[in-house]
Amino acid sequence: MADDTGKFGVGAGHLGIPNRRQFFQLGAGAAAGWTLSSSALAQTERPTAPPDKPRGQVIAALSQEPTVFHPLMPGIEVDLGIWWQVFSPLWYIDPDGKFVPDLAREVPTLENGGLSADGLTWKIKLRSDVKWHDGTPFTAEDVKFSIELINNPGFRARSRVGHSLVKDITVVAPDEIHWRMEAPYSPYMSILASFTFIVPKHILEKVSDPNASPFHNAPVGTGPFRWGERVPGDHIQLNAHTGYHGKGPYLERVVFKYIPDLTVLYTQFRTGQVDYTGLQGILPNFVQEAKTLKGRKIFVSSTSSVEHIAPNLDFGPFTDRAVREALYLGINKQAIIDALYYGLPTQTESFVPQQAWSFQQGLPQHKYDPAKANALLDAAGWVRGSSGIREKGGVKLEFANSTTAGSAVREQCQQLLIQDWRAIGAAMRVNNMPAAVIWGDFWQQSKFNSVIVGVNFMLGSDPDVTPRFGSGAIPAKGGRGYNTYQYQSAEADRLLSQGAQQFDLAQRKATYGELQKLIRNDLAILPLFQGFIAEGIKEGLQGFRPNINMSINSWNMREWYWA
């Protein structure tokens, strides 16, 4: 569990249930964002050609049941698994971080005239060979309708970030649409790529209530698979859309099967009842065994989520940077990674994934150094009392730490932190609560002292973290966003404003590099490690490609096939 606003994150809110990798992402030229074993690498080399027509099926296991089938409404990660199969965006982001046209004929750039030099005018050329699953032609009217629906105040949109800047939408031709942006906003390119699926005007314009209609239970899209059947509590079946405009689909059907218990899910993968372990992956304690299974391939890949300790920067002791630095020095990060996560995650110092184009190399590296932590607190005037707990000006160095109740690994992590911090004179107590409680007002309104949480800070693969670190994004102070840390920095605000208006990649990289240095120096968060996921597929299943720029690695099921 994370805040788990993760990839659907900013502007989306908690989309219902907090989940390990919830929504929103972005992109423009990232390095390949995944790591895997050499045996798994061979799986992507496609030793056979895909079939001429769809054949076979894949059973993908999910630990949660998808329930939201309108792709512009609040949902969770497993809903996204359905959306990517049924619907299409204008363009998407591949594993190398490049934008790839989907419903659009080309991705708009300054060079091809799709973007004006000031970033305000967008001209999108669309494919003319796309059809909805019911046979109706897709046109620019559908794009206009989708953006206007998102901005409709009566519609429960997942997010209006970026979309709210779109003005004067003009349908120039059935295959071309123009609009003007109220202000330049470069992350919008990735917002359109990541979670802005186009919906059918000819169906939804007839609906009296945009938040409820038969479409919500049997969606019609332009994606590689069309709606088949849903058996609540059991599975969803999607069938090949043979009129699909892109590569594939090469499978006749995909069945998403619900198995709430991750141990049972892994057992069914081991026994062959499941072809793909789905969006939650394999528990860390099973990964080593899974790698020895015959007829199975295991991928361990990085995610964009960063597991960290979130300090409430307005809470007593945490207002003192020396305290935050001492606490960070006092964490034995590697012991946590090795003992609790089987050595699978990678330590990090940034909110940006290490595979991203915007990642800043050379940030100060964490070192476990309790002696230095003690010296730092001594110098800052935090004096040990008779109980061993430090105190300064009548304020004791004691605080609560919270996470989702029942999250066994995080609860074990809390016990290690108690020991680590006791050694430097800090007293931590545990205050865990159910997901529905902790990720509500307690988190959103900064009612916590500190929290262990995993967050995907990125907008797609874009590093615009204004909703997370902007001074105007603090909900507890009337702001709009997710800055529950209550971090305020005039320099951070300047860099965030600058980066969101830049369209040159080199300039943006420099801007967000400075921002990463600032956040690391200020210790606005205490990062533990970059997230990871271990996924299993049955041998012979081709086309699986982990993609750090997407919330899910089943993003390209249209290209999957059996050898």
ZIKA-V397925 format. One record per residue. PHI is phi in degrees with one decimal (* if undefined). D_FIRST is the distance of its C-alpha to the first C-alpha in Angstrom with 1 decimal. Layout:
BEGIN
((PHI D_FIRST) (PHI D_FIRST))
END
This chain:
BEGIN
((* 0.0) (-131.2 3.8) (-63.5 7.0) (38.8 6.3) (-77.1 9.9) (8.9 10.1) (-72.7 12.9) (-91.1 14.0) (-27.8 13.5) (-70.0 16.8) (75.2 19.1) (-91.9 16.8) (72.6 15.0) (-92.0 12.0) (43.9 13.6) (98.0 13.0) (-91.6 9.6) (-60.1 6.6) (-141.4 5.3) (-51.4 4.6) (-135.4 8.2) (-77.2 9.8) (-77.1 13.4) (123.4 16.4) (-149.9 18.3) (-156.1 21.9) (-171.2 24.6) (178.5 28.1) (86.9 29.0) (-90.1 26.1) (-72.5 26.7) (-56.1 25.4) (-101.4 21.6) (-153.6 21.0) (-128.6 22.1) (-157.9 23.1) (-73.2 25.7) (-64.4 29.2) (-67.5 29.2) (-73.2 26.4) (-58.0 28.1) (-59.7 31.1) (-64.6 29.1) (-90.0 29.1) (-86.5 32.9) (51.7 33.9) (-67.1 36.9) (-124.6 38.0) (-79.7 38.5) (-66.0 36.6) (-69.6 38.5) (-69.8 41.0) (-138.4 39.4) (-55.0 36.1) (-150.8 36.0) (79.3 33.6) (-141.2 30.1) (-123.6 26.5) (-101.0 24.2) (-105.5 20.6) (-90.6 18.1) (-124.0 15.0) (-92.3 12.6) (-131.1 12.6) (-94.1 15.9) (-64.2 16.9) (-135.0 18.7) (-111.7 19.6) (-112.0 22.4) (-90.2 23.8) (-75.6 22.3) (-106.6 23.0) (-104.7 21.2) (-60.2 17.7) (-150.9 15.4) (-120.2 12.1) (-55.5 11.7) (-66.7 13.6) (-63.3 16.3) (-60.1 16.8) (-59.0 17.7) (-76.9 20.6) (-56.9 21.6) (-65.7 22.3) (-87.3 24.6) (-91.6 26.4) (-118.2 26.8) (-134.9 27.9) (-94.2 27.5) (-67.4 30.5) (-152.4 29.3) (-131.1 26.2) (-112.9 25.0) (-86.4 25.8) (-60.8 24.3) (-88.1 26.9) (83.6 25.8) (-93.6 28.9) (-77.2 29.3) (-122.5 30.8) (-61.7 32.8) (-124.5 31.8) (-74.3 33.5) (-81.5 35.2) (-76.3 38.1) (-151.4 37.2) (-82.7 34.7) (-65.8 36.5) (-140.0 37.5) (-64.1 40.2) (-67.9 42.2) (-93.4 42.4) (84.2 43.0) (-73.3 39.8) (-121.5 38.9) (-78.0 41.4) (-60.2 41.9) (-88.2 40.6) (75.5 37.4) (-96.1 38.4) (-105.0 39.8) (-117.1 37.9) (-124.1 39.8) (-111.3 38.0) (-96.3 39.9) (-111.0 38.6) (-68.3 39.3) (-108.1 42.0) (-110.4 41.4) (-94.7 38.1) (-126.4 38.1) (-69.6 35.7) (-60.0 35.1) (-91.5 38.0) (93.4 40.4) (-71.5 40.6) (-65.3 40.8) (-82.2 38.1) (-140.2 39.5) (-60.8 38.9) (-61.3 39.0) (-67.9 35.6) (-66.9 34.1) (-59.2 35.9) (-61.1 34.7) (-64.5 31.0) (-67.2 31.0) (-67.7 33.1) (-65.0 30.9) (-56.6 27.8) (-86.9 30.1) (-69.0 31.5) (-61.3 30.7) (-86.3 30.9) (-101.0 28.1) (-82.5 24.4) (-75.7 23.4) (-63.3 19.9) (-160.3 21.3) (-112.9 24.8) (-58.3 24.2) (84.0 27.1) (-60.5 28.4) (-66.2 30.0) (-85.6 32.2) (-78.9 33.8) (-130.9 37.4) (50.2 40.5) (-73.4 39.2) (-126.1 42.2) (-85.9 42.6) (-80.2 45.3) (-158.0 45.6) (-55.5 43.7) (-116.4 42.1) (-151.7 41.8) (-139.2 40.0) (-122.1 40.2) (-153.1 38.5) (-115.4 38.7) (-94.7 36.0) (-64.3 36.6) (-151.0 35.5) (-63.5 34.6) (-150.4 30.9) (-62.2 30.2) (-62.4 26.4) (-63.0 27.5) (-56.8 28.4) (-80.9 24.9) (-61.3 23.6) (-67.1 26.3) (-80.8 25.2) (-90.4 21.4) (-141.2 20.9) (-105.9 24.4) (-85.8 25.6) (-86.9 29.2) (-111.9 30.1) (-80.5 33.6) (-63.5 36.0) (-64.5 38.5) (-96.8 36.2) (-81.2 34.1) (-70.5 37.1) (-87.7 38.6) (-84.6 35.8) (-74.6 36.6) (-112.4 33.1) (-64.7 30.8) (-92.6 27.7) (-154.7 29.1) (-168.0 31.2) (-56.1 31.8) (-56.0 30.2) (-66.1 26.8) (-110.3 27.1) (-148.5 29.2) (-68.5 28.5) (-119.2 31.2) (-131.6 30.3) (-117.3 31.9) (-75.1 29.4) (-70.5 30.2) (-126.9 29.3) (-107.8 30.5) (-60.7 29.3) (-109.9 30.4) (-148.6 29.2) (-129.7 26.3) (-111.1 26.2) (-51.8 23.7) (81.8 21.5) (-128.3 22.8) (-162.4 22.9) (-126.1 23.8) (-113.7 26.7) (-116.4 27.7) (-110.5 31.2) (-57.6 32.6) (-95.8 34.1) (-69.1 37.3) (-94.7 38.3) (-61.0 35.3) (-85.5 36.4) (-112.5 34.5) (-64.4 34.0) (78.2 33.6) (-75.9 32.3) (-102.9 33.4) (-104.9 31.7) (-70.8 33.3) (-157.7 30.0) (-126.3 26.3) (-114.1 24.8) (-94.5 21.1) (-106.0 20.7) (-91.2 18.0) (-135.8 17.0) (-60.3 14.2) (-87.6 14.4) (-65.9 13.3) (-70.0 16.2) (-65.4 18.6) (-58.7 17.4) (-64.1 18.3) (-60.2 21.5) (-69.6 22.5) (-68.6 22.1) (-64.1 24.2) (-88.6 26.8) (92.1 27.1) (-77.1 26.0) (-126.4 23.3) (-90.4 24.2) (-143.3 20.8) (-74.7 17.5) (79.8 15.9) (-77.7 13.0) (-95.9 10.3) (76.2 13.0) (-106.8 14.2) (-58.3 12.7) (-53.3 14.1) (-70.8 16.6) (-102.2 18.2) (-62.9 18.6) (-61.0 22.0) (-65.2 23.4) (-59.3 22.3) (-66.7 24.3) (-94.1 27.4) (-69.1 27.3) (-75.7 30.4) (76.0 30.1) (-133.0 26.4) (-122.2 25.1) (-115.5 21.9) (-110.6 20.4) (-110.7 18.2) (-127.2 17.5) (-74.3 16.1) (-118.4 13.7) (-84.8 14.1) (-73.0 10.8) (-116.5 11.7) (-78.3 9.9) (-153.6 12.1) (-96.4 13.5) (-95.4 14.3) (-88.0 17.7) (-82.5 19.4) (-72.3 22.5) (-98.6 24.6) (-91.2 24.0) (11.2 27.1) (-59.0 26.7) (-75.2 24.2) (-71.3 27.0) (-91.4 28.8) (-59.4 27.8) (-59.4 29.4) (-67.0 26.9) (-63.4 23.9) (-66.7 25.8) (-63.5 26.6) (-61.4 23.1) (-66.2 22.1) (-63.3 25.1) (-83.6 24.3) (-88.5 21.0) (-88.9 21.6) (-58.0 19.0) (-63.6 20.5) (-64.3 20.6) (-64.0 16.8) (-63.1 16.4) (-72.9 19.2) (-76.6 18.6) (-103.6 14.9) (-118.9 14.2) (56.5 17.7) (72.1 18.8) (-78.7 16.9) (-76.7 15.4) (-115.0 17.9) (-59.6 18.5) (-144.4 18.8) (-120.9 20.5) (-127.4 19.8) (-84.3 17.3) (-96.6 19.1) (-60.4 18.3) (-69.1 21.2) (-90.7 22.3) (-79.0 22.9) (-60.7 26.4) (-93.7 25.7) (-64.9 24.3) (-92.7 26.6) (-73.2 28.0) (79.9 29.4) (-67.4 27.1) (-54.5 27.7) (-89.9 26.0) (-62.0 24.2) (-134.5 26.3) (-75.5 25.7) (-146.6 28.8) (-62.0 29.0) (-64.8 32.7) (-65.9 32.3) (-61.4 29.6) (-62.4 32.2) (-63.1 35.0) (-62.3 33.0) (-68.0 32.4) (-58.5 36.0) (-65.5 37.3) (-85.6 35.2) (87.4 36.8) (-89.8 34.0) (-101.2 36.2) (-71.1 35.3) (-90.4 36.5) (-62.5 37.9) (-83.4 34.5) (94.4 33.4) (-87.6 31.0) (-75.6 32.0) (-151.8 33.4) (-148.4 34.8) (57.9 36.8) (84.0 35.9) (-102.8 32.1) (-84.9 30.3) (-84.6 27.7) (-138.4 25.2) (-164.1 21.9) (-97.1 18.8) (-127.0 15.3) (-125.8 12.3) (-158.7 8.6) (-68.7 7.0) (-60.4 10.0) (92.1 9.9) (-80.1 7.2) (-55.5 10.4) (-68.3 10.2) (-66.5 9.0) (-67.1 11.7) (-67.9 14.1) (-60.2 13.5) (-59.2 14.6) (-65.9 17.6) (-68.0 18.6) (-64.6 18.4) (-55.7 20.6) (-66.9 23.1) (-58.4 23.1) (-79.6 23.6) (-60.5 26.1) (-66.2 28.2) (-111.1 28.7) (85.9 29.4) (-112.5 26.1) (-108.1 24.7) (-111.8 21.0) (-119.3 20.0) (-94.0 16.8) (-139.5 15.9) (-89.5 12.7) (-156.1 12.4) (-60.1 10.9) (-53.6 8.3) (-63.5 11.6) (-89.5 13.2) (-64.0 11.2) (-90.8 10.3) (-87.9 13.9) (-62.1 17.0) (-55.5 15.7) (-83.9 13.6) (-65.0 15.8) (-102.3 19.0) (54.5 18.3) (-90.4 19.0) (-93.7 17.0) (-86.9 18.6) (-152.7 15.8) (-140.2 12.0) (-92.8 9.7) (-151.6 7.4) (-113.7 7.1) (-132.4 9.5) (-93.5 11.9) (-77.5 15.0) (-81.1 17.4) (-97.5 19.3) (65.4 19.5) (-109.2 21.0) (-93.4 22.7) (-87.5 22.1) (-69.6 23.1) (-109.5 20.7) (-52.8 23.0) (-67.6 20.4) (-99.1 18.3) (-125.5 21.3) (-71.6 24.4) (-62.3 26.3) (-88.2 26.7) (-113.1 23.0) (-95.9 22.3) (-58.0 21.6) (-67.1 22.8) (-116.7 26.1) (83.0 26.6) (-83.6 25.2) (-109.2 23.4) (154.8 20.2) (-131.2 17.0) (-81.6 18.7) (-76.7 17.1) (-70.2 18.2) (63.2 21.7) (-78.5 23.0) (-133.5 26.5) (-153.3 28.8) (-62.1 31.8) (-68.9 31.7) (-62.8 28.1) (-60.6 29.2) (-63.7 32.2) (-65.8 30.4) (-64.8 27.8) (-64.9 30.8) (-64.5 32.7) (-64.5 30.1) (-74.0 29.4) (-106.3 33.2) (-95.0 33.8) (-113.5 34.2) (-81.7 35.5) (-63.4 32.8) (-63.7 34.5) (-64.8 34.7) (-65.8 31.1) (-60.0 30.1) (-65.4 32.3) (-63.4 30.9) (-75.2 27.2) (-65.9 28.2) (-62.8 29.8) (-65.6 26.8) (-63.8 24.6) (-61.8 27.3) (-65.7 27.4) (-63.3 23.7) (-66.5 23.8) (-66.9 27.0) (-78.1 25.9) (51.9 22.6) (-64.4 20.8) (-133.3 17.6) (-109.6 17.5) (-70.5 15.9) (-101.0 14.9) (-161.6 14.5) (-80.9 14.0) (-64.2 11.2) (-147.4 12.6) (-142.2 12.6) (-106.9 15.3) (-123.1 16.9) (-118.3 20.1) (-130.8 23.0) (-75.6 26.3) (-57.8 29.3) (98.8 31.5) (-84.9 28.9) (-101.6 29.7) (96.1 28.3) (-66.3 24.6) (-136.0 23.7) (-55.9 20.4) (-141.4 20.2) (-65.8 18.1) (-85.1 19.5) (-120.3 17.8) (-74.9 14.4) (-137.9 15.3) (-92.3 17.8) (-98.3 19.6) (-60.0 21.0) (-117.2 24.5) (-56.7 25.0) (-59.5 28.5) (-97.7 29.5) (-79.2 28.4) (-161.7 31.3) (-91.8 32.6) (-64.7 35.1))
END
